[in-house]
Amino acid sequence: QDRAAGVVVTAIRAALDRRFGAGSYTVVGAEAVSAKVGDELFKRIGQPALVGEILAGIVIGPSLLGLVEPDETLGHFAEWLETSPKTLRRLNRLRRRRSIHLGQKVILTFRKVRPEEFEQRRLEYHKALEDDFFENYEISKTIEHSIRRRESLWKLTQNVYEVPFWLVARYNPGLFEKGVNVGDKVIFPVVVPKEKNS
């Protein structure tokens, strides 16, 4: 039965990948949904868990998990998805005033826009941030910083090196997804204002 379930999960995952494209997202497949809905429900009514897994994979519809990137808020996701922050809060079981954080996995709903449209809007937003930044600043050098106890990336970027999160992320691929520990090396770009031509 486990092998059969694995085949079904793989099939559902492949079908969603073909339709929406995996991209930078993790598909909300049968294994995730069934653990909370289908699997438990069908066990309680005495039916095979596999059936619940299949139905859960179908019912969930076009939903994907996205990682929160620097300078993104729940409001941004709602705007790009043409939905409401309230809907996203309900999907992710977020309390009213609780904000999302960098690297957090967020369930996204694609009922009104296609994933590629969402991604295009997201890219345009980040490109606008970068264009505005590089219009006024330039990179003079980089510094390799060894993380010490009680240091956080937020404090280092905002208070010590005074650079935006997205820029640090560019110099440290994968850093914000996995987090940092004491002793980890992080590259910080040093920025200086551009000289304006008179």
Backbone as CSV, one residue per row, in Angstrom:
resi,resn,N_x,N_y,N_z,CA_x,CA_y,CA_z,C_x,C_y,C_z
1,GLN,0.827,-1.211,0.000,0.000,0.000,0.000,0.861,1.260,0.000
2,ASP,1.953,1.250,0.776,2.848,2.404,0.798,3.437,2.675,-0.574
3,ARG,3.795,1.570,-1.282,4.364,1.734,-2.615,3.331,2.310,-3.569
4,ALA,2.097,1.816,-3.441,1.018,2.318,-4.297,0.757,3.791,-4.025
5,ALA,0.763,4.151,-2.732,0.548,5.554,-2.377,1.641,6.432,-2.959
6,GLY,2.865,5.915,-2.928,3.983,6.674,-3.476,3.826,6.916,-4.961
7,VAL,3.313,5.911,-5.671,3.090,6.043,-7.112,2.041,7.114,-7.380
8,VAL,0.959,7.101,-6.585,-0.115,8.082,-6.766,0.389,9.491,-6.489
9,VAL,1.136,9.637,-5.392,1.682,10.949,-5.044,2.571,11.470,-6.158
10,THR,3.428,10.592,-6.686,4.325,10.984,-7.774,3.535,11.413,-9.002
11,ALA,2.456,10.687,-9.295,1.633,11.003,-10.457,0.951,12.354,-10.295
12,ILE,0.402,12.595,-9.084,-0.259,13.875,-8.833,0.739,15.014,-8.925
13,ARG,1.910,14.812,-8.308,2.950,15.842,-8.331,3.364,16.155,-9.768
14,ALA,3.543,15.105,-10.591,3.963,15.298,-11.976,2.896,16.045,-12.773
15,ALA,1.622,15.697,-12.518,0.531,16.349,-13.243,0.459,17.837,-12.903
16,LEU,0.616,18.169,-11.622,0.585,19.571,-11.218,1.790,20.323,-11.763
17,ASP,2.942,19.660,-11.786,4.141,20.274,-12.348,3.933,20.623,-13.811
18,ARG,3.313,19.690,-14.542,3.091,19.926,-15.969,2.127,21.083,-16.180
19,ARG,1.134,21.188,-15.315,0.122,22.227,-15.500,0.601,23.590,-15.043
20,PHE,1.233,23.635,-13.849,1.584,24.924,-13.283,3.067,25.250,-13.361
21,GLY,3.907,24.233,-13.474,5.344,24.455,-13.461,5.847,24.525,-12.036
22,ALA,6.871,23.762,-11.731,7.374,23.704,-10.359,8.041,25.016,-9.972
23,GLY,8.927,25.542,-10.836,9.588,26.814,-10.579,10.258,26.838,-9.219
24,SER,9.991,27.900,-8.461,10.578,28.036,-7.132,9.603,27.596,-6.062
25,TYR,8.570,26.823,-6.459,7.544,26.432,-5.519,7.623,24.942,-5.202
26,THR,7.030,24.580,-4.078,6.853,23.193,-3.716,5.383,22.873,-3.879
27,VAL,5.052,21.859,-4.669,3.656,21.529,-4.883,3.047,21.015,-3.596
28,VAL,1.850,21.489,-3.277,1.129,20.949,-2.143,0.517,19.644,-2.616
29,GLY,1.250,18.555,-2.473,0.849,17.258,-2.992,0.017,16.476,-2.007
30,ALA,-0.312,15.252,-2.386,-1.187,14.425,-1.571,-0.589,14.104,-0.215
31,GLU,0.745,13.971,-0.145,1.323,13.590,1.136,1.148,14.652,2.191
32,ALA,1.137,15.944,1.785,0.971,17.019,2.763,-0.485,17.177,3.155
33,VAL,-1.351,17.180,2.161,-2.761,17.409,2.422,-3.386,16.234,3.155
34,SER,-3.064,15.023,2.727,-3.705,13.857,3.306,-3.379,13.693,4.775
35,ALA,-2.208,14.146,5.179,-1.819,14.022,6.580,-2.767,14.793,7.477
36,LYS,-3.362,15.880,6.939,-4.243,16.719,7.748,-5.715,16.499,7.432
37,VAL,-5.993,16.083,6.220,-7.391,15.992,5.815,-7.779,14.585,5.372
38,GLY,-7.381,14.258,4.146,-7.838,13.008,3.548,-7.492,11.764,4.329
39,ASP,-6.242,11.622,4.701,-5.775,10.416,5.382,-6.520,10.197,6.687
40,GLU,-6.575,11.233,7.514,-7.214,11.127,8.827,-8.709,10.895,8.694
41,LEU,-9.340,11.630,7.793,-10.782,11.522,7.612,-11.184,10.119,7.176
42,PHE,-10.469,9.579,6.177,-10.854,8.279,5.650,-10.522,7.146,6.620
43,LYS,-9.509,7.328,7.432,-9.224,6.333,8.462,-10.365,6.264,9.469
44,ARG,-10.910,7.440,9.805,-11.980,7.490,10.802,-13.261,6.825,10.318
45,ILE,-13.497,6.892,9.012,-14.729,6.277,8.501,-14.475,4.876,7.965
46,GLY,-13.284,4.354,8.231,-12.998,2.968,7.892,-12.684,2.706,6.439
47,GLN,-12.261,3.731,5.720,-11.903,3.564,4.310,-10.389,3.634,4.157
48,PRO,-9.857,3.038,3.084,-8.398,3.057,2.875,-7.865,4.487,2.817
49,ALA,-6.738,4.717,3.488,-6.136,6.054,3.506,-5.760,6.511,2.110
50,LEU,-5.408,5.548,1.250,-4.988,5.885,-0.107,-6.079,6.646,-0.847
51,VAL,-7.351,6.237,-0.633,-8.474,6.921,-1.286,-8.539,8.376,-0.820
52,GLY,-8.339,8.570,0.478,-8.352,9.930,1.015,-7.241,10.762,0.433
53,GLU,-6.089,10.155,0.245,-4.952,10.869,-0.325,-5.255,11.329,-1.740
54,ILE,-5.853,10.452,-2.522,-6.167,10.790,-3.911,-7.165,11.951,-3.962
55,LEU,-8.252,11.833,-3.164,-9.266,12.874,-3.166,-8.724,14.192,-2.641
56,ALA,-7.881,14.126,-1.619,-7.296,15.356,-1.079,-6.449,16.048,-2.124
57,GLY,-5.726,15.265,-2.903,-4.895,15.840,-3.954,-5.717,16.517,-5.025
58,ILE,-6.937,15.991,-5.252,-7.814,16.583,-6.259,-8.493,17.838,-5.718
59,VAL,-8.987,17.753,-4.465,-9.742,18.851,-3.879,-8.894,20.103,-3.684
60,ILE,-7.620,19.918,-3.337,-6.780,21.077,-3.035,-6.677,22.030,-4.214
61,GLY,-6.773,21.484,-5.423,-6.771,22.339,-6.602,-5.445,23.041,-6.824
62,PRO,-5.503,24.184,-7.509,-4.277,24.895,-7.874,-3.676,25.695,-6.725
63,SER,-3.073,25.000,-5.773,-2.403,25.670,-4.662,-0.955,25.216,-4.596
64,LEU,-0.068,26.172,-4.331,1.346,25.867,-4.239,1.929,26.540,-3.009
65,LEU,3.094,26.063,-2.608,3.820,26.692,-1.513,4.910,27.579,-2.085
66,GLY,5.002,28.789,-1.592,6.061,29.691,-2.024,6.889,30.138,-0.839
67,LEU,8.163,30.381,-1.066,9.034,30.890,-0.014,9.016,32.415,-0.021
68,VAL,8.862,32.998,1.153,8.858,34.449,1.265,10.267,34.982,1.021
69,GLU,10.383,35.904,0.084,11.664,36.501,-0.247,11.785,37.875,0.409
70,PRO,12.991,38.464,0.406,13.177,39.770,1.043,12.208,40.826,0.535
71,ASP,11.734,41.665,1.460,10.852,42.795,1.151,9.490,42.381,0.624
72,GLU,9.054,41.169,0.939,7.718,40.728,0.551,6.818,40.649,1.781
73,THR,5.562,41.030,1.597,4.577,40.978,2.667,3.357,40.184,2.196
74,LEU,2.490,39.877,3.124,1.267,39.172,2.763,0.429,40.026,1.815
75,GLY,0.494,41.351,2.000,-0.227,42.254,1.111,0.263,42.161,-0.321
76,HIS,1.576,41.999,-0.488,2.126,41.827,-1.839,1.579,40.559,-2.485
77,PHE,1.618,39.457,-1.738,1.118,38.192,-2.279,-0.348,38.312,-2.660
78,ALA,-1.141,38.959,-1.806,-2.565,39.122,-2.083,-2.783,39.934,-3.363
79,GLU,-2.011,40.994,-3.521,-2.133,41.835,-4.717,-1.755,41.064,-5.978
80,TRP,-0.645,40.347,-5.926,-0.189,39.607,-7.105,-1.126,38.458,-7.458
81,LEU,-1.811,37.908,-6.469,-2.715,36.776,-6.686,-4.160,37.213,-6.908
82,GLU,-4.399,38.534,-6.804,-5.747,39.098,-6.951,-6.722,38.465,-5.963
83,THR,-6.264,38.342,-4.744,-7.103,37.821,-3.676,-6.964,38.761,-2.484
84,SER,-7.485,38.383,-1.354,-7.418,39.248,-0.163,-6.422,38.685,0.850
85,PRO,-5.813,39.565,1.632,-4.938,39.095,2.706,-5.680,38.149,3.652
86,LYS,-6.977,38.408,3.838,-7.782,37.562,4.713,-7.823,36.126,4.198
87,THR,-7.943,35.977,2.884,-7.960,34.633,2.288,-6.641,33.909,2.531
88,LEU,-5.529,34.625,2.335,-4.218,34.015,2.542,-3.987,33.703,4.016
89,ARG,-4.494,34.550,4.897,-4.362,34.276,6.328,-5.127,33.011,6.702
90,ARG,-6.294,32.847,6.118,-7.097,31.664,6.406,-6.411,30.409,5.872
91,LEU,-5.872,30.485,4.658,-5.178,29.334,4.075,-3.969,28.914,4.903
92,ASN,-3.288,29.904,5.474,-2.049,29.637,6.208,-2.227,29.655,7.728
93,ARG,-3.478,29.780,8.167,-3.790,29.792,9.598,-2.975,30.852,10.348
94,LEU,-2.936,32.023,9.766,-2.218,33.133,10.371,-3.187,34.022,11.136
95,ARG,-2.815,34.406,12.339,-3.642,35.316,13.106,-3.664,36.688,12.449
96,ARG,-4.624,37.491,12.832,-4.891,38.748,12.147,-3.680,39.659,12.033
97,ARG,-2.965,39.860,13.106,-1.862,40.812,13.088,-0.496,40.151,12.958
98,ARG,-0.475,38.881,12.722,0.805,38.189,12.583,1.316,38.331,11.150
99,SER,2.558,38.756,11.025,3.140,38.967,9.693,3.947,37.743,9.264
100,ILE,4.184,37.634,7.971,5.014,36.551,7.461,6.477,36.978,7.540
101,HIS,7.362,36.006,7.546,8.776,36.326,7.696,9.605,35.720,6.570
102,LEU,10.781,36.213,6.430,11.698,35.791,5.378,11.958,34.295,5.437
103,GLY,11.832,33.615,4.276,12.083,32.183,4.215,10.908,31.325,4.616
104,GLN,9.819,31.949,5.058,8.634,31.189,5.470,7.944,30.572,4.257
105,LYS,7.422,29.364,4.423,6.649,28.727,3.365,5.202,29.175,3.496
106,VAL,4.663,29.697,2.403,3.308,30.231,2.412,2.478,29.522,1.346
107,ILE,1.281,29.090,1.727,0.373,28.477,0.755,-0.235,29.578,-0.098
108,LEU,-0.133,29.429,-1.405,-0.653,30.406,-2.354,-1.804,29.796,-3.143
109,THR,-2.806,30.576,-3.425,-3.942,30.091,-4.199,-3.939,30.729,-5.582
110,PHE,-4.132,29.920,-6.607,-4.093,30.397,-7.982,-5.454,30.261,-8.653
111,ARG,-6.476,30.733,-7.971,-7.822,30.655,-8.524,-8.105,31.762,-9.540
112,LYS,-7.418,32.906,-9.393,-7.690,34.045,-10.268,-6.557,34.361,-11.232
113,VAL,-5.349,33.945,-10.902,-4.214,34.187,-11.795,-3.421,32.903,-11.958
114,ARG,-2.745,32.793,-13.081,-1.889,31.638,-13.315,-0.560,31.849,-12.592
115,PRO,0.115,30.759,-12.210,1.408,30.885,-11.534,2.407,31.738,-12.295
116,GLU,2.394,31.635,-13.633,3.346,32.420,-14.409,3.028,33.919,-14.352
117,GLU,1.729,34.264,-14.246,1.348,35.667,-14.094,1.784,36.193,-12.728
118,PHE,1.565,35.371,-11.712,2.003,35.737,-10.364,3.508,35.965,-10.337
119,GLU,4.244,35.051,-10.933,5.702,35.163,-10.919,6.178,36.394,-11.670
120,GLN,5.501,36.724,-12.771,5.870,37.915,-13.542,5.676,39.176,-12.716
121,ARG,4.573,39.272,-11.998,4.320,40.428,-11.144,5.345,40.504,-10.016
122,ARG,5.671,39.359,-9.491,6.653,39.290,-8.402,8.021,39.757,-8.892
123,LEU,8.408,39.298,-10.069,9.698,39.692,-10.632,9.739,41.186,-10.938
124,GLU,8.632,41.721,-11.446,8.577,43.156,-11.753,8.740,43.986,-10.483
125,TYR,8.148,43.515,-9.403,8.273,44.220,-8.120,9.727,44.257,-7.660
126,HIS,10.385,43.093,-7.704,11.770,43.033,-7.245,12.711,43.790,-8.183
127,LYS,12.404,43.766,-9.471,13.236,44.500,-10.427,13.131,45.997,-10.175
128,ALA,11.925,46.463,-9.841,11.734,47.882,-9.552,12.531,48.294,-8.315
129,LEU,12.554,47.413,-7.308,13.343,47.689,-6.109,14.832,47.806,-6.445
130,GLU,15.306,46.850,-7.244,16.722,46.838,-7.606,17.092,48.031,-8.473
131,ASP,16.239,48.350,-9.447,16.526,49.486,-10.332,16.621,50.783,-9.534
132,ASP,15.688,50.951,-8.603,15.681,52.160,-7.783,16.937,52.231,-6.916
133,PHE,17.341,51.072,-6.378,18.524,51.034,-5.512,19.795,51.370,-6.297
134,PHE,19.983,50.696,-7.429,21.215,50.894,-8.195,21.251,52.228,-8.945
135,GLU,20.140,52.909,-8.966,20.135,54.255,-9.529,20.808,55.237,-8.576
136,ASN,20.803,54.859,-7.295,21.346,55.761,-6.282,22.593,55.244,-5.569
137,TYR,22.833,53.933,-5.649,23.977,53.353,-4.940,24.771,52.414,-5.844
138,GLU,26.017,52.143,-5.425,26.848,51.162,-6.115,27.645,50.372,-5.092
139,ILE,28.114,49.182,-5.524,28.884,48.312,-4.634,30.358,48.703,-4.711
140,SER,30.960,48.992,-3.567,32.378,49.365,-3.558,33.274,48.169,-3.250
141,LYS,32.784,47.245,-2.411,33.546,46.047,-2.048,32.628,45.096,-1.290
142,THR,33.163,43.948,-0.926,32.403,43.003,-0.109,33.213,42.632,1.134
143,ILE,32.499,42.275,2.188,33.137,41.871,3.441,32.591,40.510,3.858
144,GLU,33.478,39.598,4.213,33.052,38.290,4.715,32.924,38.369,6.233
145,HIS,31.742,38.135,6.709,31.457,38.262,8.143,31.199,36.886,8.733
146,SER,31.844,36.582,9.825,31.626,35.330,10.541,30.574,35.571,11.625
147,ILE,29.481,34.841,11.573,28.382,35.036,12.505,28.809,34.701,13.939
148,ARG,28.554,35.638,14.837,28.867,35.443,16.250,27.584,35.176,17.038
149,ARG,27.757,34.803,18.291,26.609,34.541,19.151,25.760,35.802,19.302
150,ARG,24.450,35.588,19.304,23.463,36.648,19.487,23.400,37.623,18.319
151,GLU,24.032,37.290,17.216,23.903,38.110,16.014,22.774,37.562,15.149
152,SER,22.083,38.456,14.513,21.031,38.040,13.586,21.245,38.725,12.245
153,LEU,20.773,38.081,11.191,20.913,38.668,9.862,20.166,39.994,9.768
154,TRP,19.026,40.074,10.435,18.247,41.301,10.391,19.043,42.471,10.951
155,LYS,19.617,42.276,12.139,20.380,43.364,12.758,21.634,43.707,11.950
156,LEU,22.277,42.678,11.397,23.491,42.924,10.617,23.189,43.716,9.352
157,THR,22.130,43.342,8.660,21.803,44.033,7.409,21.273,45.441,7.670
158,GLN,20.445,45.586,8.702,19.801,46.872,8.937,20.662,47.847,9.738
159,ASN,21.372,47.342,10.752,22.063,48.230,11.688,23.573,48.303,11.514
160,VAL,24.171,47.241,11.000,25.633,47.213,10.888,26.080,47.592,9.474
161,TYR,25.635,46.812,8.494,26.080,47.055,7.118,25.127,47.961,6.342
162,GLU,23.914,48.114,6.850,22.916,49.007,6.246,22.719,48.740,4.751
163,VAL,22.372,47.511,4.454,22.089,47.097,3.074,20.759,46.343,3.056
164,PRO,20.067,46.356,1.939,18.783,45.643,1.868,18.960,44.127,1.895
165,PHE,17.960,43.455,2.411,18.006,41.993,2.504,18.232,41.337,1.150
166,TRP,17.522,41.837,0.124,17.602,41.184,-1.176,19.014,41.239,-1.744
167,LEU,19.759,42.287,-1.409,21.120,42.401,-1.919,22.042,41.396,-1.228
168,VAL,21.868,41.232,0.066,22.653,40.223,0.790,22.308,38.822,0.281
169,ALA,21.031,38.610,-0.010,20.601,37.312,-0.530,21.261,37.004,-1.869
170,ARG,21.451,38.030,-2.689,22.081,37.833,-3.999,23.527,37.350,-3.850
171,TYR,24.217,37.835,-2.828,25.605,37.444,-2.604,25.733,36.146,-1.812
172,ASN,24.611,35.663,-1.278,24.638,34.442,-0.465,23.475,33.532,-0.855
173,PRO,23.546,32.879,-2.019,22.441,32.038,-2.497,22.048,30.976,-1.469
174,GLY,20.752,30.870,-1.227,20.236,29.858,-0.321,20.349,30.191,1.150
175,LEU,20.958,31.328,1.461,21.229,31.679,2.852,19.956,31.840,3.673
176,PHE,18.969,32.546,3.134,17.792,32.856,3.913,16.849,31.664,4.044
177,GLU,16.952,30.710,3.138,16.117,29.523,3.238,16.591,28.604,4.359
178,LYS,17.905,28.471,4.499,18.439,27.541,5.499,18.751,28.204,6.833
179,GLY,18.877,29.537,6.861,19.217,30.224,8.096,20.711,30.193,8.354
180,VAL,21.137,30.842,9.418,22.564,30.901,9.734,22.809,30.423,11.162
181,ASN,24.017,29.929,11.383,24.444,29.476,12.698,25.748,30.167,13.063
182,VAL,26.102,30.095,14.325,27.362,30.681,14.779,28.515,30.070,13.993
183,GLY,29.378,30.941,13.469,30.525,30.484,12.697,30.319,30.493,11.200
184,ASP,29.070,30.598,10.758,28.799,30.653,9.316,29.378,31.934,8.718
185,LYS,29.854,31.816,7.484,30.409,32.967,6.771,29.330,33.591,5.877
186,VAL,29.133,34.877,6.028,28.151,35.598,5.219,28.846,36.768,4.533
187,ILE,28.611,36.907,3.233,29.211,37.992,2.475,28.256,39.192,2.472
188,PHE,28.772,40.326,2.914,27.993,41.556,2.917,28.604,42.543,1.929
189,PRO,27.814,43.029,0.990,28.317,44.078,0.087,28.337,45.422,0.801
190,VAL,29.330,46.201,0.512,29.419,47.557,1.052,28.959,48.511,-0.038
191,VAL,27.961,49.308,0.278,27.396,50.206,-0.737,27.746,51.657,-0.431
192,VAL,27.912,52.411,-1.487,28.199,53.844,-1.351,27.294,54.600,-2.320
193,PRO,26.937,55.828,-1.983,26.096,56.612,-2.903,26.806,56.870,-4.222
194,LYS,26.034,56.860,-5.287,26.605,57.173,-6.589,26.854,58.673,-6.707
195,GLU,27.920,58.989,-7.365,28.200,60.397,-7.598,27.290,60.904,-8.706
196,LYS,26.584,61.956,-8.405,25.659,62.527,-9.393,26.412,63.482,-10.317
197,ASN,26.201,63.257,-11.601,26.823,64.156,-12.573,26.079,65.484,-12.594
198,SER,26.805,66.529,-12.397,26.165,67.866,-12.386,25.987,68.371,-13.812
